[in-house]
Amino acid sequence: MRTLTIAAAQFEPKDGDKAYNLAVIEELTAKAKARGADVVSFHEMSITAYTFLKDLTREEVVALAEQVPAGESTQQLIGLAQKYDIAILAGLVEIEDDALYNTYVCVDQNGFVARHRKIHPFISKYLSAGSAYTVFELQGWKCGILICYDNNVVENVRATALLGAEIIFAPHVTMCTPSAMPGRGYVDDKLWQARHTDPVPLRLEFDGPKGRRWLMRWLPARAFDNGVYYVFSNPIGYDGEHLKNGNALILDPYGEVLTELKSFENDITVATVTEDKLTLAGGYRYKNARRPELYSAILGADHTSETKPVWLSEKAPAQDKV
């Protein structure tokens, strides 16, 4: 029976500091390898950081961007994959011709494997939308990538699963921001500063409706409905001025949590996935029970996409990093 041991990572990035972020990626990659992982997955734009892009000019975003796979960061990831004998997934700003993308790359010991360009970018008006789903083979497993908001649109997950994905890597920078859902919002910086001396109030915020409770309303359903494994990654601490709760986790095709992080530190969590659940889970049967003749025209009808989240609207409350 096929198995794969996967590490999901969380860390606090530094804005635009690729050298620092890649150093943390190496540290956690080494830790993942020591714990027996075959692959380690980092969060969205983990090489560059993410939220601060909303305030950058086009010239500043271009200065951060690199080609994929020829760029220095992707080549460094390949070097780390070879050094530690492990596959690595991480995110950065990609440039191709004049277009900029929020891109997530997969590399392994043999070099570049795959990239996914975020289908629903919004953090910067200078980022172009990706126009394709991404499914690739990694160590005998069919894998897909959907970046943050891509996972909120159920059709993206179903399409990726129908293209054969058995594992979906879901790098995020999310949670602890305002939305229309009751209880959502920013987490007070004072709680973060007191995390070592008084951790309980912060843990209650991170695990409540601002954080994990929101995530668990929908992410397990993506795994369950489609009969796939889900690898979720997210920063811990500050990404730009936004405090994030980490909570890296791995879900099985039943929508159950195999492993998750409850740490305020840079860290990894590891689980081994097995192929038997792929056909035992209900999602496998649901995909086979589909009747697309009933809804293909409905799902394929013309529609104007709107991605902008509440926290980027003019009415959203501001948050300042202290």
C-alpha positions in Angstrom: 0.0 0.0 0.0 1.3 3.5 -0.9 2.2 5.8 1.9 3.6 9.3 2.1 4.9 11.1 5.2 4.1 14.8 5.0 5.1 17.8 7.1 3.0 21.0 7.3 4.9 24.0 8.5 4.3 27.4 10.1 6.6 30.2 10.7 6.7 34.0 11.2 8.1 35.6 8.0 9.9 38.9 7.6 8.5 41.2 4.9 10.6 41.1 1.7 13.5 39.3 3.5 14.1 36.3 1.3 17.4 35.4 2.9 15.8 35.2 6.3 12.7 33.4 5.2 14.7 30.8 3.2 16.9 30.3 6.3 13.8 29.4 8.3 12.6 27.2 5.5 15.9 25.3 5.7 15.7 25.0 9.4 12.2 23.5 9.3 13.0 21.4 6.3 15.9 19.8 8.3 13.5 19.3 11.2 10.9 17.7 8.9 13.5 15.3 7.4 14.7 14.4 10.9 11.1 13.4 11.7 10.9 11.1 8.7 9.0 13.4 6.3 9.1 12.8 2.5 7.7 16.2 1.8 7.4 19.5 3.6 4.8 22.3 2.8 5.1 26.0 3.7 2.6 28.8 3.6 1.6 31.2 0.8 4.4 33.5 -0.3 6.5 32.1 2.4 9.7 33.2 0.7 8.7 36.9 0.4 5.9 37.3 3.0 2.4 38.3 1.8 0.3 41.0 3.5 2.7 43.9 3.0 2.3 43.5 -0.8 -1.0 45.4 -0.6 1.0 48.7 0.0 3.7 48.2 -2.6 3.9 49.9 -6.0 4.2 47.9 -9.1 8.0 48.6 -9.3 8.4 47.3 -5.7 6.5 44.1 -6.5 8.6 43.6 -9.6 11.7 44.0 -7.5 10.6 41.1 -5.3 9.6 38.9 -8.2 11.6 36.1 -9.8 11.3 33.7 -12.7 10.2 30.1 -12.0 12.1 27.8 -12.1 15.2 29.8 -13.2 15.1 32.3 -10.3 17.4 32.2 -7.4 14.8 31.2 -4.8 13.5 28.2 -6.7 17.1 27.1 -7.3 17.8 27.5 -3.6 14.8 25.3 -2.8 16.1 22.7 -5.2 19.4 22.8 -3.4 17.7 22.3 -0.1 15.7 19.4 -1.5 18.9 17.7 -2.7 20.7 18.5 0.6 18.0 17.0 2.8 16.6 14.4 0.4 13.0 15.7 0.7 10.4 17.4 -1.5 9.6 21.1 -0.7 6.7 23.3 -1.5 6.9 27.1 -0.9 5.5 30.3 -2.3 6.9 33.5 -3.9 6.1 36.3 -6.4 6.7 35.1 -9.9 7.3 37.2 -13.0 6.9 36.0 -16.6 7.3 38.6 -19.3 5.3 41.6 -17.8 2.9 39.5 -15.7 3.2 39.0 -11.9 1.8 36.0 -10.1 1.3 34.7 -6.6 3.0 31.3 -7.2 3.6 28.2 -5.2 6.3 25.8 -6.4 7.1 22.2 -5.7 10.7 20.9 -6.0 12.3 17.6 -5.1 15.7 16.0 -5.3 15.6 15.8 -9.1 14.7 19.5 -9.5 11.6 21.5 -10.4 8.4 19.5 -10.3 5.4 21.9 -10.6 4.0 25.4 -10.0 0.6 26.8 -9.3 -0.4 30.4 -10.0 -3.1 31.6 -7.6 -6.5 31.7 -9.4 -8.0 34.3 -7.1 -5.3 36.8 -6.2 -6.3 40.0 -4.4 -3.5 41.3 -2.1 -2.1 43.5 -4.9 -3.8 44.9 -8.0 -0.6 44.2 -9.9 -0.9 40.4 -9.6 -2.4 38.5 -12.5 -4.8 35.6 -12.0 -3.7 32.1 -12.8 -5.6 30.4 -15.5 -5.1 26.6 -14.9 -5.5 23.9 -12.3 -2.4 22.1 -11.2 -2.1 18.4 -10.8 1.3 16.6 -10.7 2.9 13.4 -9.5 5.1 13.4 -6.4 6.6 10.2 -5.2 3.8 8.0 -6.7 1.0 10.3 -5.5 -1.2 12.6 -7.6 -1.0 16.0 -5.9 -2.8 19.3 -6.5 -2.2 22.9 -5.3 -4.8 25.5 -4.4 -3.6 28.8 -2.8 -5.6 30.3 0.0 -8.8 31.9 -1.6 -8.7 29.2 -4.3 -9.9 26.7 -1.7 -12.9 28.8 -0.8 -14.5 28.2 -4.2 -15.8 24.7 -4.1 -15.6 24.2 -7.9 -11.8 24.7 -7.8 -11.4 21.8 -5.3 -13.8 19.5 -7.2 -12.0 20.3 -10.5 -8.6 19.5 -9.0 -9.9 16.3 -7.5 -11.5 15.3 -10.8 -8.2 15.9 -12.5 -6.8 13.1 -10.3 -5.5 14.8 -7.2 -5.3 12.6 -4.1 -3.5 15.2 -2.0 -4.2 18.9 -2.1 -1.6 21.3 -0.8 -3.4 24.4 0.5 -0.9 27.2 1.4 -2.6 30.1 3.2 -2.2 33.4 4.8 -5.5 33.6 6.6 -7.7 33.8 9.7 -7.8 36.5 12.4 -9.2 39.2 10.0 -12.7 40.7 9.9 -15.6 39.2 7.9 -19.4 39.2 8.0 -19.4 36.0 10.2 -20.1 36.7 13.8 -17.1 36.6 16.1 -14.5 37.2 13.3 -11.9 40.0 13.6 -8.3 40.9 14.5 -6.6 39.5 17.6 -5.2 42.0 20.0 -1.5 42.4 19.9 -1.3 42.5 23.7 -2.3 38.8 23.7 0.5 38.0 21.3 3.1 39.9 23.4 2.0 37.9 26.5 2.0 34.5 24.8 4.8 33.1 26.9 3.6 34.4 30.3 -0.2 34.1 29.8 -0.9 31.9 26.8 -4.5 30.9 27.5 -6.3 34.1 26.3 -4.3 34.0 23.0 -5.1 30.3 22.5 -8.8 30.9 23.1 -8.7 33.6 20.4 -6.7 31.5 18.0 -9.0 28.5 18.4 -12.3 30.5 18.5 -14.3 32.0 15.6 -11.5 34.3 14.6 -9.3 31.3 13.9 -9.6 27.6 14.0 -13.4 27.5 14.5 -13.8 29.4 11.3 -11.4 27.1 9.4 -13.1 24.0 10.7 -16.5 25.2 9.3 -15.4 24.6 5.7 -11.9 23.0 5.2 -12.9 19.5 6.4 -15.8 19.6 4.0 -13.4 20.2 1.1 -11.5 17.0 2.0 -14.7 15.0 2.8 -16.7 15.9 -0.3 -13.9 15.2 -2.6 -12.2 12.2 -0.9 -8.8 13.8 -0.8 -6.1 14.5 1.8 -5.6 18.2 2.6 -2.3 19.8 3.7 -3.0 23.2 5.2 -0.2 25.7 6.0 -0.4 29.2 7.5 2.0 31.7 9.2 2.3 32.0 12.9 2.7 35.5 14.4 2.8 38.6 12.2 2.7 38.6 8.4 2.8 42.3 7.7 0.6 44.0 10.2 -1.7 41.0 10.5 -1.4 38.6 13.4 -1.9 35.0 12.2 -2.6 31.9 14.2 -0.7 29.2 12.3 -2.6 26.0 13.0 -0.9 24.0 10.2 -2.7 20.7 9.9 -3.3 17.6 7.7 -6.8 16.3 7.0 -7.7 12.8 5.8 -10.4 12.0 3.1 -12.9 11.6 5.9 -12.4 15.2 6.9 -10.7 14.2 10.1 -7.6 16.0 11.5 -4.6 13.6 11.4 -2.3 16.2 13.0 -2.2 19.9 13.7 0.0 22.5 15.4 -0.9 24.2 18.6 2.3 26.1 18.9 3.2 29.8 18.9 6.6 29.0 17.5 8.1 28.2 14.1 7.3 24.5 13.8 6.1 21.5 11.8 3.5 18.8 12.3 3.9 15.4 10.6 1.5 12.7 9.5 1.6 9.6 7.2 -1.1 9.3 4.6 -2.2 6.0 3.2 -4.0 5.1 0.0 -6.7 2.9 1.4 -8.8 5.9 2.7 -9.0 7.4 -0.9 -11.5 4.8 -2.0 -13.1 4.0 1.4 -14.1 7.7 2.0 -17.5 8.9 1.0 -16.1 11.5 -1.4 -14.9 8.7 -3.7 -18.5 7.4 -4.0 -19.9 10.9 -4.4 -17.6 11.7 -7.3 -18.7 8.5 -9.0 -22.4 9.3 -8.4 -22.2 12.6 -10.2 -24.7 13.4 -13.0 -23.1 16.3 -14.9 -25.8 16.4 -17.6 -28.0 18.0 -14.9 -25.7 20.9 -14.0 -22.9 21.3 -16.5 -24.7 24.2 -18.2 -25.5 25.8 -14.8 -21.9 25.5 -13.5 -20.5 26.7 -16.8 -22.7 29.7 -17.2 -21.1 33.1 -17.7 -20.3 34.8 -14.4 -18.2 37.8 -13.2 -15.8 36.8 -10.5 -15.3 39.0 -7.4 -12.6 37.9 -4.9 -11.9 41.0 -2.7 -12.4 40.0 1.0 -14.1 42.1 3.7 -10.9 43.0 5.5 -9.7 44.8 2.3 -12.9 46.9 2.0 -13.1 50.5 3.0 -15.4 49.7 5.8 -13.1 47.1 7.4 -11.5 48.1 10.8 -7.8 48.9 10.7 -5.2 47.0 12.6 -1.8 48.3 13.6 1.1 46.1 14.6 2.5 47.4 17.9 
